[in-house]
């Protein structure tokens, strides 16, 4: 049994990433290879992972300034229906 779960995520590094879709696709689906060394995590068909991206604060602040936004705005993806 692993000590990692949704409340205590394992900080895996991406080893490999490539797009699975054709260039004509309207969405992007990626194949990811993750380094799970020392995690004792075993995946089986149907399992899922979550990605928690990190963005440098300086880049986020610069983008918000360019967009004239505060960072507190609610954003809705129009594709989510």
The first five atom37 places (N, CA, C, CB, O) and aatype in JSON, in Angstrom:
{
  "aatype": [20, 20, 20, 20, 20, 20, 20, 20, 20, 20, 20, 20, 20, 20, 20, 20, 20, 20, 20, 20, 20, 20, 20, 20, 20, 20, 20, 20, 20, 20, 20, 20, 20, 20, 20, 20, 20, 20, 20, 20, 20, 20, 20, 20, 20, 20, 20, 20, 20, 20, 20, 20, 20, 20, 20, 20, 20, 20, 20, 20, 20, 20, 20, 20, 20, 20, 20, 20, 20, 20, 20, 20, 20, 20, 20, 20, 20, 20, 20, 20, 20],
  "atom_mask": [
    [1, 1, 1, 1, 1],
    [1, 1, 1, 1, 1],
    [1, 1, 1, 1, 1],
    [1, 1, 1, 1, 1],
    [1, 1, 1, 1, 1],
    [1, 1, 1, 1, 1],
    [1, 1, 1, 1, 1],
    [1, 1, 1, 1, 1],
    [1, 1, 1, 1, 1],
    [1, 1, 1, 1, 1],
    [1, 1, 1, 1, 1],
    [1, 1, 1, 1, 1],
    [1, 1, 1, 1, 1],
    [1, 1, 1, 1, 1],
    [1, 1, 1, 1, 1],
    [1, 1, 1, 1, 1],
    [1, 1, 1, 1, 1],
    [1, 1, 1, 1, 1],
    [1, 1, 1, 1, 1],
    [1, 1, 1, 1, 1],
    [1, 1, 1, 1, 1],
    [1, 1, 1, 1, 1],
    [1, 1, 1, 1, 1],
    [1, 1, 1, 1, 1],
    [1, 1, 1, 1, 1],
    [1, 1, 1, 1, 1],
    [1, 1, 1, 1, 1],
    [1, 1, 1, 1, 1],
    [1, 1, 1, 1, 1],
    [1, 1, 1, 1, 1],
    [1, 1, 1, 1, 1],
    [1, 1, 1, 1, 1],
    [1, 1, 1, 1, 1],
    [1, 1, 1, 1, 1],
    [1, 1, 1, 1, 1],
    [1, 1, 1, 1, 1],
    [1, 1, 1, 1, 1],
    [1, 1, 1, 1, 1],
    [1, 1, 1, 1, 1],
    [1, 1, 1, 1, 1],
    [1, 1, 1, 1, 1],
    [1, 1, 1, 1, 1],
    [1, 1, 1, 1, 1],
    [1, 1, 1, 1, 1],
    [1, 1, 1, 1, 1],
    [1, 1, 1, 1, 1],
    [1, 1, 1, 1, 1],
    [1, 1, 1, 1, 1],
    [1, 1, 1, 1, 1],
    [1, 1, 1, 1, 1],
    [1, 1, 1, 1, 1],
    [1, 1, 1, 1, 1],
    [1, 1, 1, 1, 1],
    [1, 1, 1, 1, 1],
    [1, 1, 1, 1, 1],
    [1, 1, 1, 1, 1],
    [1, 1, 1, 1, 1],
    [1, 1, 1, 1, 1],
    [1, 1, 1, 1, 1],
    [1, 1, 1, 1, 1],
    [1, 1, 1, 1, 1],
    [1, 1, 1, 1, 1],
    [1, 1, 1, 1, 1],
    [1, 1, 1, 1, 1],
    [1, 1, 1, 1, 1],
    [1, 1, 1, 1, 1],
    [1, 1, 1, 1, 1],
    [1, 1, 1, 1, 1],
    [1, 1, 1, 1, 1],
    [1, 1, 1, 1, 1],
    [1, 1, 1, 1, 1],
    [1, 1, 1, 1, 1],
    [1, 1, 1, 1, 1],
    [1, 1, 1, 1, 1],
    [1, 1, 1, 1, 1],
    [1, 1, 1, 1, 1],
    [1, 1, 1, 1, 1],
    [1, 1, 1, 1, 1],
    [1, 1, 1, 1, 1],
    [1, 1, 1, 1, 1],
    [1, 1, 1, 1, 1]
  ],
  "atom_positions": [
    [[0.85, -1.19, 0.0], [0.0, 0.0, 0.0], [0.89, 1.24, 0.0], [-0.97, 0.0, 1.23], [1.9, 1.3, 0.7]],
    [[0.52, 2.22, -0.78], [1.28, 3.46, -0.87], [0.71, 4.52, 0.07], [1.29, 3.99, -2.32], [-0.48, 4.5, 0.39]],
    [[1.56, 5.41, 0.5], [1.11, 6.49, 1.37], [0.56, 7.67, 0.58], [2.24, 6.96, 2.26], [0.1, 8.65, 1.17]],
    [[0.6, 7.57, -0.74], [0.16, 8.68, -1.59], [-1.29, 8.49, -2.01], [1.06, 8.81, -2.82], [-1.71, 7.37, -2.32]],
    [[-2.05, 9.59, -2.02], [-3.45, 9.57, -2.41], [-3.85, 10.99, -2.82], [-4.37, 9.03, -1.25], [-2.98, 11.86, -2.95]],
    [[-5.14, 11.23, -3.02], [-5.57, 12.56, -3.48], [-5.26, 13.66, -2.47], [-7.07, 12.55, -3.77], [-5.1, 14.82, -2.84]],
    [[-5.18, 13.3, -1.19], [-4.87, 14.29, -0.16], [-3.38, 14.42, 0.1], [-5.58, 13.93, 1.12], [-2.93, 15.37, 0.74]],
    [[-2.6, 13.46, -0.39], [-1.15, 13.46, -0.23], [-0.54, 13.0, -1.56], [-0.69, 12.53, 0.96], [-0.05, 11.88, -1.66]],
    [[-0.56, 13.88, -2.58], [-0.12, 13.47, -3.92], [1.39, 13.25, -4.01], [-0.53, 14.5, -4.94], [2.17, 13.88, -3.31]],
    [[1.77, 12.34, -4.9], [3.19, 12.08, -5.17], [3.66, 13.08, -6.22], [3.43, 10.61, -5.64], [3.03, 13.19, -7.28]],
    [[4.74, 13.81, -5.98], [5.23, 14.8, -6.94], [6.08, 14.17, -8.04], [6.05, 15.88, -6.22], [7.3, 14.28, -8.04]],
    [[5.42, 13.5, -8.98], [6.13, 12.82, -10.07], [6.62, 13.81, -11.11], [5.21, 11.78, -10.74], [5.99, 14.84, -11.36]],
    [[7.74, 13.49, -11.7], [8.28, 14.3, -12.81], [7.86, 13.65, -14.12], [9.85, 14.44, -12.71], [7.8, 12.43, -14.23]],
    [[7.59, 14.49, -15.12], [7.25, 14.0, -16.46], [8.55, 13.66, -17.17], [6.41, 15.05, -17.27], [9.43, 14.5, -17.32]],
    [[8.66, 12.41, -17.61], [9.85, 11.94, -18.33], [9.66, 12.13, -19.83], [10.14, 10.47, -18.01], [10.59, 12.49, -20.55]],
    [[8.43, 11.88, -20.29], [8.13, 11.94, -21.72], [6.71, 12.44, -21.89], [8.33, 10.55, -22.41], [5.83, 12.11, -21.1]],
    [[6.48, 13.24, -22.95], [5.14, 13.74, -23.24], [5.0, 13.91, -24.74], [4.87, 15.09, -22.52], [5.85, 14.52, -25.39]],
    [[3.92, 13.36, -25.29], [3.63, 13.6, -26.7], [2.13, 13.54, -26.94], [4.37, 12.58, -27.6], [1.39, 12.88, -26.21]],
    [[1.69, 14.26, -27.98], [0.27, 14.36, -28.31], [-0.17, 13.09, -29.05], [0.0, 15.62, -29.18], [0.52, 12.61, -29.95]],
    [[-1.33, 12.57, -28.66], [-1.88, 11.37, -29.29], [-2.81, 11.7, -30.46], [-2.64, 10.55, -28.26], [-3.04, 10.85, -31.31]],
    [[-3.34, 12.92, -30.5], [-4.31, 13.3, -31.53], [-3.64, 13.65, -32.85], [-5.15, 14.47, -31.05], [-2.46, 13.98, -32.91]],
    [[-4.44, 13.56, -33.9], [-3.98, 14.04, -35.21], [-3.97, 15.56, -35.19], [-4.89, 13.5, -36.36], [-4.65, 16.18, -34.38]],
    [[-3.2, 16.16, -36.09], [-3.1, 17.62, -36.15], [-4.45, 18.28, -36.39], [-2.13, 18.03, -37.24], [-4.66, 19.42, -36.0]],
    [[-5.37, 17.58, -37.04], [-6.68, 18.14, -37.35], [-7.64, 18.1, -36.15], [-7.3, 17.4, -38.51], [-8.74, 18.65, -36.22]],
    [[-7.25, 17.47, -35.06], [-8.11, 17.35, -33.89], [-8.33, 18.71, -33.23], [-7.52, 16.36, -32.87], [-7.46, 19.57, -33.26]],
    [[-9.51, 18.88, -32.63], [-9.82, 20.13, -31.94], [-9.43, 20.08, -30.47], [-11.3, 20.44, -32.07], [-9.61, 21.06, -29.75]],
    [[-8.91, 18.95, -30.02], [-8.47, 18.85, -28.63], [-7.09, 18.2, -28.59], [-9.48, 18.04, -27.78], [-6.62, 17.66, -29.59]],
    [[-6.46, 18.26, -27.45], [-5.15, 17.64, -27.28], [-5.23, 16.58, -26.19], [-4.08, 18.7, -26.94], [-5.63, 16.87, -25.06]],
    [[-4.86, 15.38, -26.53], [-4.75, 14.29, -25.57], [-3.3, 13.86, -25.55], [-5.71, 13.09, -25.92], [-2.72, 13.55, -26.6]],
    [[-2.7, 13.85, -24.37], [-1.28, 13.56, -24.25], [-1.03, 12.17, -23.69], [-0.61, 14.59, -23.37], [-1.78, 11.66, -22.86]],
    [[0.05, 11.56, -24.16], [0.62, 10.38, -23.52], [1.72, 10.91, -22.61], [1.18, 9.31, -24.59], [2.6, 11.63, -23.06]],
    [[1.66, 10.55, -21.33], [2.68, 10.97, -20.38], [3.38, 9.76, -19.8], [2.06, 11.82, -19.26], [2.74, 8.76, -19.48]],
    [[4.68, 9.85, -19.68], [5.46, 8.86, -18.94], [5.96, 9.57, -17.69], [6.66, 8.26, -19.8], [6.65, 10.58, -17.77]],
    [[5.58, 9.03, -16.53], [5.92, 9.66, -15.26], [6.98, 8.86, -14.52], [4.68, 9.81, -14.4], [7.0, 7.63, -14.59]],
    [[7.85, 9.55, -13.81], [8.85, 8.9, -12.96], [8.2, 8.65, -11.6], [10.16, 9.77, -12.82], [7.99, 9.58, -10.82]],
    [[7.89, 7.39, -11.32], [7.26, 7.02, -10.06], [8.23, 6.32, -9.12], [6.06, 6.12, -10.32], [7.82, 5.62, -8.19]],
    [[9.54, 6.51, -9.36], [10.57, 5.89, -8.55], [10.33, 6.17, -7.07], [11.96, 6.38, -8.98], [10.09, 7.32, -6.68]],
    [[10.4, 5.14, -6.26], [10.24, 5.2, -4.8], [8.83, 5.56, -4.34], [11.2, 6.2, -4.23], [8.62, 5.83, -3.16]],
    [[7.86, 5.57, -5.24], [6.49, 5.92, -4.85], [5.69, 4.7, -4.4], [5.77, 6.6, -6.01], [4.73, 4.83, -3.65]],
    [[6.08, 3.53, -4.87], [5.35, 2.28, -4.62], [3.93, 2.34, -5.19], [5.29, 1.98, -3.11], [3.04, 1.64, -4.72]],
    [[3.73, 3.19, -6.19], [2.43, 3.32, -6.86], [2.4, 2.33, -8.02], [2.18, 4.78, -7.36], [3.33, 2.26, -8.81]],
    [[1.32, 1.57, -8.11], [1.11, 0.63, -9.21], [-0.2, 0.99, -9.9], [1.09, -0.85, -8.71], [-1.25, 1.01, -9.27]],
    [[-0.12, 1.28, -11.19], [-1.31, 1.6, -11.96], [-1.83, 0.37, -12.68], [-1.02, 2.73, -12.95], [-1.06, -0.49, -13.09]],
    [[-3.15, 0.31, -12.84], [-3.77, -0.74, -13.64], [-4.79, -0.07, -14.57], [-4.46, -1.84, -12.74], [-5.14, 1.09, -14.38]],
    [[-5.24, -0.81, -15.55], [-6.19, -0.26, -16.53], [-7.38, 0.38, -15.82], [-6.67, -1.36, -17.5], [-7.97, -0.22, -14.92]],
    [[-7.73, 1.59, -16.24], [-8.86, 2.3, -15.66], [-8.49, 3.27, -14.55], [-9.83, 1.33, -15.13], [-9.31, 4.1, -14.16]],
    [[-7.26, 3.18, -14.05], [-6.82, 4.12, -13.01], [-6.66, 5.51, -13.61], [-5.49, 3.65, -12.38], [-6.48, 5.65, -14.82]],
    [[-6.73, 6.52, -12.78], [-6.61, 7.9, -13.24], [-5.55, 8.62, -12.42], [-7.96, 8.64, -13.13], [-5.21, 8.22, -11.31]],
    [[-5.03, 9.69, -13.0], [-4.09, 10.55, -12.28], [-4.61, 11.98, -12.36], [-2.64, 10.44, -12.87], [-5.46, 12.3, -13.2]],
    [[-4.11, 12.82, -11.51], [-4.42, 14.25, -11.56], [-3.12, 15.0, -11.77], [-5.15, 14.74, -10.25], [-2.07, 14.6, -11.26]],
    [[-3.19, 16.07, -12.52], [-2.02, 16.9, -12.78], [-2.22, 18.24, -12.07], [-1.79, 17.1, -14.33], [-3.24, 18.91, -12.28]],
    [[-1.27, 18.62, -11.25], [-1.3, 19.91, -10.56], [-0.14, 20.75, -11.09], [-1.2, 19.73, -9.0], [0.96, 20.71, -10.54]],
    [[-0.39, 21.5, -12.16], [0.71, 22.28, -12.75], [1.16, 23.41, -11.84], [0.29, 22.84, -14.11], [0.37, 23.96, -11.06]],
    [[2.42, 23.74, -11.95], [2.96, 24.88, -11.21], [3.46, 25.91, -12.21], [4.12, 24.43, -10.25], [4.16, 25.57, -13.17]],
    [[3.08, 27.15, -11.98], [3.51, 28.24, -12.85], [4.29, 29.25, -12.02], [2.29, 28.91, -13.55], [3.86, 29.6, -10.93]],
    [[5.43, 29.71, -12.53], [6.22, 30.7, -11.79], [5.38, 31.96, -11.51], [7.49, 31.07, -12.58], [4.76, 32.51, -12.41]],
    [[5.38, 32.4, -10.26], [4.58, 33.55, -9.84], [4.87, 34.79, -10.68], [4.83, 33.85, -8.38], [3.95, 35.55, -11.0]],
    [[6.12, 34.99, -11.05], [6.48, 36.17, -11.84], [5.79, 36.13, -13.2], [8.01, 36.25, -12.02], [5.34, 37.17, -13.69]],
    [[5.71, 34.95, -13.81], [5.05, 34.82, -15.12], [3.55, 35.03, -14.99], [5.34, 33.45, -15.73], [2.94, 35.67, -15.85]],
    [[2.97, 34.5, -13.93], [1.53, 34.67, -13.71], [1.21, 36.15, -13.51], [1.06, 33.85, -12.49], [0.27, 36.67, -14.12]],
    [[1.99, 36.82, -12.67], [1.76, 38.25, -12.43], [1.9, 39.07, -13.71], [2.74, 38.77, -11.37], [1.12, 39.99, -13.95]],
    [[2.9, 38.75, -14.52], [3.11, 39.48, -15.78], [1.94, 39.27, -16.73], [4.42, 39.02, -16.46], [1.48, 40.21, -17.37]],
    [[1.44, 38.04, -16.82], [0.3, 37.75, -17.69], [-0.95, 38.47, -17.2], [0.05, 36.24, -17.76], [-1.69, 39.05, -18.0]],
    [[-1.19, 38.43, -15.9], [-2.36, 39.13, -15.35], [-2.3, 40.62, -15.65], [-2.46, 38.9, -13.84], [-3.31, 41.24, -15.95]],
    [[-1.12, 41.19, -15.56], [-0.96, 42.62, -15.84], [-1.28, 42.92, -17.31], [0.46, 43.09, -15.5], [-1.98, 43.88, -17.61]],
    [[-0.76, 42.1, -18.21], [-1.01, 42.28, -19.65], [-2.51, 42.16, -19.95], [-0.22, 41.25, -20.48], [-3.03, 42.88, -20.79]],
    [[-3.19, 41.25, -19.24], [-4.61, 41.02, -19.47], [-5.51, 41.96, -18.66], [-4.96, 39.59, -19.13], [-6.73, 41.9, -18.76]],
    [[-4.89, 42.83, -17.87], [-5.64, 43.75, -16.99], [-6.6, 43.0, -16.08], [-6.42, 44.79, -17.83], [-7.76, 43.37, -15.94]],
    [[-6.1, 41.93, -15.48], [-6.9, 41.1, -14.59], [-6.24, 41.05, -13.21], [-7.07, 39.66, -15.16], [-5.05, 41.3, -13.08]],
    [[-7.04, 40.73, -12.19], [-6.51, 40.67, -10.82], [-6.08, 39.26, -10.43], [-7.55, 41.18, -9.84], [-5.24, 39.07, -9.55]],
    [[-6.66, 38.27, -11.09], [-6.41, 36.88, -10.71], [-7.54, 36.31, -9.87], [-5.11, 36.78, -9.95], [-7.53, 35.12, -9.54]],
    [[-8.51, 37.14, -9.53], [-9.65, 36.69, -8.73], [-10.9, 36.45, -9.58], [-9.97, 37.72, -7.65], [-11.95, 36.09, -9.05]],
    [[-10.79, 36.64, -10.88], [-11.93, 36.46, -11.78], [-12.3, 34.98, -11.89], [-11.62, 37.05, -13.18], [-11.43, 34.11, -11.85]],
    [[-13.59, 34.73, -12.03], [-14.06, 33.37, -12.28], [-13.98, 33.11, -13.78], [-15.51, 33.15, -11.75], [-14.43, 33.94, -14.58]],
    [[-13.42, 31.98, -14.15], [-13.26, 31.64, -15.56], [-14.04, 30.37, -15.84], [-11.75, 31.47, -15.94], [-13.9, 29.38, -15.12]],
    [[-14.85, 30.41, -16.88], [-15.62, 29.24, -17.29], [-15.2, 28.84, -18.68], [-17.15, 29.52, -17.23], [-15.18, 29.66, -19.6]],
    [[-14.85, 27.58, -18.85], [-14.48, 27.06, -20.16], [-15.77, 26.86, -20.96], [-13.67, 25.72, -20.05], [-16.61, 26.06, -20.55]],
    [[-15.93, 27.55, -22.09], [-17.17, 27.44, -22.87], [-17.41, 26.02, -23.38], [-17.14, 28.4, -24.03], [-18.54, 25.68, -23.73]],
    [[-16.37, 25.2, -23.43], [-16.53, 23.82, -23.9], [-17.13, 22.93, -22.83], [-15.19, 23.26, -24.34], [-17.53, 21.8, -23.12]],
    [[-17.2, 23.4, -21.59], [-17.67, 22.56, -20.49], [-19.18, 22.43, -20.44], [-17.17, 23.1, -19.19], [-19.72, 21.63, -19.67]],
    [[-19.87, 23.22, -21.26], [-21.32, 23.1, -21.36], [-22.0, 23.68, -20.2], [-21.73, 21.69, -21.52], [-23.23, 23.65, -20.12]]
  ]
}
